[in-house]
């Protein structure tokens, strides 16, 4: 018996391109690395990172929900983001 395709493998309606996703992830990782260089408590780091990501979303003109859905999609097959 053949199984139906898993619904979680479906592409999100607003899937970001591989290139856009890679560029956003670069900015996210650079920001995270920078924020971790400054000694703060964990809650403060999370708050600063959330604010930083708002700036990244604006820079790339992307909706946070579209990023999150695309992130989950690409996380299942990270090789899609190899550039």
C-alpha positions in Angstrom: 0.0 0.0 0.0 1.4 3.4 -0.9 1.3 6.2 1.6 -0.1 9.6 0.6 2.4 12.4 0.6 2.8 13.9 4.1 1.0 17.2 4.4 4.1 18.6 6.2 6.1 18.2 3.0 3.8 20.6 1.1 5.4 23.9 0.1 4.1 26.9 2.0 1.9 29.3 0.1 4.5 32.1 0.5 7.7 30.1 0.2 10.7 32.3 0.1 13.2 31.6 -2.6 16.4 29.6 -1.7 18.5 32.7 -2.4 16.3 35.0 -0.3 16.2 32.5 2.5 20.0 32.1 2.5 20.5 35.9 2.6 18.1 36.3 5.5 19.8 33.4 7.4 23.2 35.0 6.9 21.9 38.3 8.4 20.2 36.4 11.3 23.4 34.4 12.1 25.6 37.5 11.9 23.3 39.3 14.3 23.1 36.4 16.7 26.8 36.1 16.8 27.2 39.8 17.4 24.6 39.9 20.2 26.3 37.0 22.0 29.5 39.0 22.2 27.9 41.3 24.7 27.4 39.9 28.2 23.7 40.0 29.0 21.2 37.7 30.7 19.3 35.2 28.5 16.0 37.1 28.5 17.7 40.3 27.4 19.5 38.5 24.6 16.2 37.0 23.4 14.6 40.4 23.4 17.5 42.0 21.5 17.5 39.2 19.0 13.7 39.5 18.4 14.2 43.2 17.7 17.1 42.5 15.5 15.0 40.0 13.5 12.3 42.7 13.0 15.0 44.8 11.3 16.1 41.9 9.2 12.5 41.2 8.1 12.1 44.9 7.1 15.4 44.9 5.3 14.5 41.9 3.2 10.8 42.9 2.9 9.6 39.6 4.3 6.7 38.7 6.5 7.9 36.9 9.7 5.3 34.2 9.2 6.5 33.6 5.6 10.0 33.3 7.0 9.0 30.9 9.7 7.1 28.7 7.3 9.9 28.7 4.8 12.4 28.0 7.5 10.5 24.9 8.6 10.2 23.8 4.9 13.9 24.2 4.2 14.9 22.6 7.5 13.6 19.3 6.2 16.1 19.5 3.4 18.9 21.9 4.2 20.8 21.0 1.0 18.3 23.1 -0.9 20.0 26.1 0.6 23.5 25.2 -0.5 24.8 28.0 -2.6 
